[in-house]
Every structure is written in C-alpha cells, then in structure tokens.
Amino acid sequence: MASRPDVLFLVLDSLRTDRVSAYGHERETTPALSTLSTYATRYQNAFTQAPWTLPSHTSMFTGAFPSEHGVTNGFSDGMSRLPESRTTLAEHLSDEGYRTAGFSNNPWVGQLSGLDRGFDEFVEWDLEISASDDPGVHTSREEIYSRLHPALGKAARQPLFLLKRRFFTDSLVDRAKRWLARRANSPEPTFTFLNLMEAHSPYFPPERAFEALDLESPSALEPRVLNTKLLTYVMGKSDLAPGTRERVMEYYDASVRYQDEKVEALLGQLQETDLLDDTLVIVCSDHGKTLGDYPREERPPHYVRDINLNVPLWIKRPGQRKGETVNDMFELASLFDVVRDGDPPVGSYTTDVAVAEDFVPHAGRKKPDEITRWRVAADESHKYVRNDAGEEYLYDRTADSRRSRPDQDRCDAYAERLSERVREFGSTADESPSDREIDSSVEAQLKDLGYM
C-alpha cells in the first residue's frame, strides 16, 4: 500500500439513518456523530449489500456480494460459513504488517461465521477471548470470565439476557480503548474493528439516556415487558400497537444516545494519544431495522425498504479536517477497498447504481426447502426490485413508495442496469460455504435477538 494508516472500523449494528440526528432526526440522538460530520465525509446514499448482519458483514469483510461469497443464511441445523478461499479484510491487512483486533457484540460476527479470521485479538459476543497475543488488553477478571462463560450461560439457561445491555457493550469498548492505548506507540499500523449492538433489540438504555432526550424514564418492570412485546413482533407472532411502537422508538432513540457515548469514548481515545488525525476512521451501520414501519407480509418483503438498505456512513481520511457530504451511491462492500487503499480521495468507489441482495428467510431453526432471492438496484431517485421468479417492482425513493403501475420502460432500463452489474460479479467460491451446526448457547442468544 502507498500509505499505512491506522484504521478504526466501527459498525453500529441496526442503526437506522432516520434516527440519527446527524442525518436530520429531530432528537439529538448522536451528538458525537454530529461532531464527526464536521471533519469527516458523510454519505447520503450508502447502501448495504444485504439487509441483515451476517451477509452484510461478510460483504464488508470480503468486498464481495452475497451471491459471490455464499454466506447468505443462518439456521441452527447448519449455517453458512465463509469459505477458506475467501480472504478477509483482517487477513489481508495482517499480511501487510498490520496488528489486528476485533471486538464483536454480535454472535454472527466471529467464530460462528469465520469472520474472526486474521485477527490477532478477538473478543466474541459473550466476552469469550477467542484470540489474544497481548494479555494486557484484558483484566484478570475478564480472562477468568472468558474461561467460565460456557458454564455461566448454561447455569442461566440463556446467555445472560439482562447483562447483554450494557455490561457487554461497556466491556467491549473498554478493551478496545486499552488495545488502542497499548498500540499507540507501536511501529506497526493497527486495524481495530468493533460491532456495537445498542440499536438492535432488546433495548435496555440507561436512565440518563432518556433524560438527555427529555423522554419519560422507564419503571423497573417496563423494559422487560416492552422487550417481550417487541420480540413477539419480531418473531411474527403479533403486531405492535401504535402506543407500544411509539414507546419502542423512544427506547431505540435512548439506546442510540447511550451508544453515541461509546463512539465519543473511542474517538476520544484516539485524540488523547494524538492518533485521530492520521487514522482512517469508518463508522457505519450494517443495516437498518424495521420496527412496525411496514406490513410484515408486504411483497416484496419489507427488508428491501430503504429503512433497511440505506445506511449511515462516515469516512474520515488520514489528515482530513473538514466535513463533506457525498450524495452519489456507495456500496458498503467497497469499504474493503477503502481500507486497503488507506487514504481514498473524497468520493472514491462510488457507483451510479447500488446493488443489494436478500435471501429470504434469513435464519431459523431448520433450513427451509426453498429460499427466495431478491435483488435490488438503486440510484438517487428510484429503486428496482426483482426476484428469481421474475416478479419486479419499482420504488420512488424520494417518496418511499412503491409504484402501483410502474412504467415498463423505466423498469426495463433498471432491469438491464441490474443485470449488467450482476454480470460483473466474480465467480462464487470454488468450495461451497461449509455448514456448521449452531451451539445451543449461541442459539439461545440468537433467539433473544429475534433470529430463531
């Protein structure tokens, strides 16, 4: 590489663009990200390549689309894992002399999927230390917890549901800060990855986050009751009543506000060690989250709505000190190239049409007989959606509405643009993604998250 800057890659899992104050939300949910916008490049039309965690992260980590890398679904009786033939971003950077560390709050991102490959240091969702070459990153208590976590999970009959928020988030961020502090004077460049899940249900934000947004503080019982109702909705067993949904969105905003404190702490760590100016900083969401916004049975599925696909993204280049905005389409899979580049000019790697893929259903206990693939092609004004059976739909992105009678000429034009992009896809891996059964404790956590 021409330059070898330190890299901080922060994924704020399930963060919706419309709930980010830096993107116009009326509540001040993200003051730290608003500050980041003053000295970084903010992308208005960043699109994820898949509307949920596993394939989205795999695309960011490999630079490939779901159809190419093959990691598209996760089921208890055998989930997709990244083939060994695919080089991850961490593996590439490690080969280039980087020291690499990952801190993941999401079970899909780690040993389960193979996305932990290439990391010298890696902490899993349950705080298991799955890789470590620097014992100074973890306290003695944290190392003991890592060794005992399987027994703790079994004793609780679930993966410590109540501790997931905020104990896990605090611990991951604290360890990342220690890693950054210990590597501050290292001659080797560093790659630091975090996945934080405060914007992903269940929601247990602290009282101070409600107060900061002038929202009613919860009672002792309300969080469990509300999250139970939300999980029932996520699993498709009931709808969210209007009043319940309004309160869920207040919990969502408070969770985002709390998470923003952690973003501030991480960026502050870089400032304290005089590393921020020369670091490539990437902050994004892997996908959005539908919380009763659209009918669950709508066709095409609500997963292909912009609320899930059009995600917040900031890129601060080394030496960048002035905020800028890019309106061109950007695909999150291109972040692989952005990091390899190290110092990309503003607007690099944009595209005229962003492509996404969704393989439905996403996850569950058993693989279904049939999985439907949807593909999306979007530009700044419209979004074209089709499946492998030939159904096609056209959305007006400015109005967030599906055209009941789409102009066929326009559909044909978008269909051809989508086909052109798909023809550019590289071949799928020589080896099929290996299936791996999901451990019972991981399955329990995925159940609490609404995947199973």
N, C-alpha and C positions, 0 to 999 in steps of 0.2 A: 504494500500500500504506500501511496505517496506520503500520507501522514498517519500517525498512530495515536490518535487522541484517546483519552479515557472515554468510556461510554456508560451512561446511565439510561437503562431502558425500563421504563415504568409503565406497566399495564394496569389500568384501573378497571377491573372486571365489571362488565354490565353497566358502565356509566353512560347514561343517555345524554345526548347532546342538548336536548331541550331542557334539561335540569341543571345545566352548567351556567353559572352567572357570566362566565367569560364569553359564552355564546348567546347571551341575552335573557337568561332566566331572571325573573323579577326578584327572586330571593337571592341573597348573597351567599350562595352555597359554596363557592370556590374562590375565596379571595386570593389564595396562594397561586392558583392557576390564572387568575386575572393579572396578577403581578408578572407571572411567567409570560403572559401575552405581550407585555411591554418590551420584552427583549428576546422573544423567540418568534418563529414563524407559525402562525395558526392557520390550519387548513379547514376551509368551509365544507369541502366535498370529499372528505376522506371516506372511503368505503372498505369495510371488512370483506374478506373473501368468503366468509361463512357466518351465519347469524348466531353461532354458539361457540363455546370456549374451545373445545378440543380441535376441530378443524381450523378455527381461526388462528390459534396459537401455532399450530403446525405450519400453516402458510407463512406466518411471520418468521418462524424459525428456519424455514427451508427456502422461501422465495417461490414456492410452487403453489398451484391451485389445488383444491381438494381432489379433483379428478386425477391430478398428477401424483400427489403424494399418497393418496389412498386412505388417509386417516379421516374417515367421514362419520363414523357412528361409534357408539359405545354401548354394549349390552353385557349384562352380568355373565352370560354364558359364553362370552368370548368377544373381546373388543379389539378394535384395530390398534396396532402399534406401528410406529414409524419404522420402515424397513432400514436395515443396516446400510443399504446402498445410498440412502439419502444423508447428506452431510448437514448437520445442524449449524446454526449460526455460531453457537458456542464452540463447536468442534473446529470450525473454520478459524475463528479468532484465536483459539488455543494453538492451532498450528502456526499462526502468525506471531506467536510470542506473548499473547495476552494471558493474564491471570483472570480467571472467570469465576463468578459467584452468582448463584440463583437462590431466591427466597420466594417460594410459591405458596399462596394461600388457597390454591385450587387443586383438588385431587387429580383432575385430568392432566395437569401440567407437572410432570415429574416422572418418577419411576414407572407409573402405570402406563404411560404412553411412549416412553423412551425419550421424552423431551429434556430429560436431565443429562443426556449425553454431552460431553465436552466441558462440563462444569467441574472446576477444582473444588468448589464449595457448593453444597446444595442442601437446602432445608425444605422438607416436604410440608404439606398442608397441616399435618398433625404434629409438626415440630420434630419429626424424626430427622436426624442428621444423616443423610444418605451418602454424602461425600464431604470430606474435610481434610485439608492439608495444613490448616492453621488453627490449632486449638485455642488460640487467643480470641477467636471470634465468638466463642461460646463460653458461658459461665459454667462452673461445675454443676450447678443445679440444672442447667439446660442440658448438659451432657447426660446426667442421670435420667432426666425426663425422657430423653431420646431413647435410652435403653429400655425404659419401663413403659413406653407409650402403648405397646400392644396389650399389656396386662390391664392398663388403665381403661383402654377402650372396651375390653371385654367385661370388666367389672361394672362399667356404666351401662352396658348393653347397647350403647351407641357412642359415637365419637365425641363425647363431651360437648353436647349441643350448646349448653349455656356458656361455655368458655370460649366457643368459637369467636364470638364477638365480646370483648375486644382484646381478650388476652392473647389470642393468636396473632392478630394484627400488630399489637404493640411489640410482641416478641420478635416478629419478623423484621420490623422496621429497626428496632434496637440492634439486632445482629447485623443488618445491612449497614447501619451507621458505624458499628465497630469495624466491619470489614473495610469500609471506605477510609476510616481513620488510620487503620493499620497499614493500608496500601498507599497512603498519601505520599510518602517519600520513596516509594518503590520505583526503580528504574524501568520496570515493566509496565506497559499500559494495562488498564483493567477494564473488564466488561462486567457490569453489575445489572442483573435483571431482577425485577420484583413483580409479582402479581398480588394485588390487594383486592379484597372482595367485599368491601363495605357496601357497595352499591348493588350487591347480589343478595337476594333474600336467603335466610331470615334476617330481620333488622333489629339490632339492639343498640342504637346510638345512645351515647351518654346524655344525661340531662342538660349539660352545658351546651350541647349542640342544638337542642330545642330552644333554649334561652337565646342563643346567638341569632336565631331566625325568628324570634318573637312568636314561637309556637307553644301550644299547651304542653306542659311536661307530662309524661305518662305516669300512671299509677304503677304500683308494684306488679299488679297482675296483667295489665293491659298488653305488654309486649308478647307474652306467651299466647294470649287469646287472639291477638291480631295476627301473629305469625302462623298460628294454626289455621285460621281462616284463609290466609294467603296461600299456604301450602295446599290446602284443599282446592283452591282455584288453580294453582299452577299444575296440579295433577289432573285437572279437567273434570273434577267432581262437582264443582259448583261455580257460580258466577260471583263476582264481587258486587255487593250492594253499593250504590253511589256514595253513601256516607262512609262505608268501610274503605272504599277505594280512595276517597279524599284523605282519610287518615293514613292509609298506606303511603300515599305520596308525600305526606308530611314526614313520616318515618324515613322514607327514601331520602328526602332532602336533608334531614338531620344526619343521616348516615354519611351522605356525601360531604357535608360540612365537617364532620369528625375526620373523615378520610383526608380531607384537604389539609388538616393539621399535620398529618403524616407526610404529605407531599412537601409541606413547608419545612418539616424537620429534615427530610432527605436533602432538599436543595440547600438548606441552611448548613448542613454538614459539609457540603462541597464549598460553600462560601467561607466557612471557618478555616478550611485547610487551603484556601486560595486555589481551588481546583475548578470552580464553576466556570470561569471564563474560558478555559481551554478544553472543557468537556463537551462531547456531543451528548445532548440530552434529548431523549424521546419520551414523550408522555402521550398515551393514547388509551382508548378503550378497545377491547377485543370485539365487542358487540353491544347493542343496547339491551333493553328489557321491556317487553310488553306487559303492562300491569292493568289489564282490563280496558285498554285503549280501543281494541277492535274485537269483533266477534271471533271467538276461537275457531269456529267452524268455517270461516270465510275461505274462499278459494280465489286466487292462490293463497296459501297459508300466510297468516299474519307475520310470520318470521321474515318475509321478504319486504315488509314495510320499511320505509326509511328510518323509523324509530329504532330498528334493529341493525340496519346496514350502514347508515350514515353516522359515523362516529367522530367524537372529538379527537384532535391530533395536534400536538405541538412538536416542532423540531427546532432545537437551538443548536446552531452550528458552533464549532470552536471559534471564539473571538466575536461572535455575534452579540451586539448590544442594543439593537434597535428592533422593535417588534414589526412584523409584516404579516399580511394576510394573503393567502393564495386561494383563489376561487376555482382553479382547474381541478379536474378529477384526480384523485390519488388513491391507489390501491395499497392496503396495508402489507400485502406480500412484498411490495417494493422496499419495505423497511429493511429487509435482508440486504439489499444493495446499498441502501443509505448507510447502514452501519459498516459494510465492507468498504465503502467509499471513504468514510471518516469525516469528510468536510464537503458535503454536497452543496453546490450553489443553490440559491433560492429557486424553488420551482422545479428542481430536478426530479426526474422519474414520474412526472405527471403524465396523464393519458387523456385522450379525447373521450374514451368510454371505459367505465369501471365495470368489471365483471365479478359476479358473486355466484356461489353455488350452495344449494341447500338439499341435503339428503334426508328425507322425512320417512319414518320417525328418527329422531336424533339418538335416543338412548332408551333403555328399558331393561327388563329382567331377561327377556329372551329375544333372539333375533326373529323378526317377522319374515314371512315368506316373501314379501315384496317391499322394496324401498323405492320411493319416488324421488327422482332427481329433478330439481327446479334450477334453472339458470336465469341470471339477471344481467341485463346490460343497461347502464345508466349514464346519462350525461347531466349537464346542469339543469336541463328543463324537463326531461322525461325519463321514464324507467320502463323497460320492456322485460316481461317475464314470460317464460315458457317452460313446459316440462317435456319429458321424453316421449309423451303420448301425443304431442302436437298441440296441446292447449296453449293459447297465448293471450296475454293481457298487456294493456298499456296504461301506465300511470302518468298523470300530470304531477310532477314533483312539487311544483310551486303551490299547488292546492292540496297536495297529499290525497288525491282522489283517483280512483280507477275509472277510466272512461268506459261508460256502458256500451258505447258503439265506437270503438276506436277506428280511426281512419286506416284502412287496409294498406294504403301506400306507405303511410308512416310506419306501420307495423312491419311491413316487408323490408323497409330500409333498416330498421333496428335489428330485425332478424338476421339480415346479411352482415351487419356490423358485429353482432354477437358470434355468428358463425366464423367470421374472419378471425376474431380473437381466439376462439376455441381451436381453430386450425393451427394457431401459433403455439398452443400448449406443447410442452415437451412430452415425451412418451412416459407412460407410467413406469414405476419401478420394475426392474426385472423380476424381483421377488415380490410376492404378494405380502401385504402387511400381515405380520404374524398375529394370530389370535391369542389372547391371554384371558383366562377367567379372572374376574374381579374378586379380590379378597373380601370377606364378609364385613370387616370393619370399614373398608373403603366404601362398600355398597351401602352401609348404614349412613355414612356421611353423604353420599350421593342422594340417598333417599331424603335426608333432611334438606338438601338443596333443591329437591324437586325433580331430579333426573330419573328416579326409579319409581 
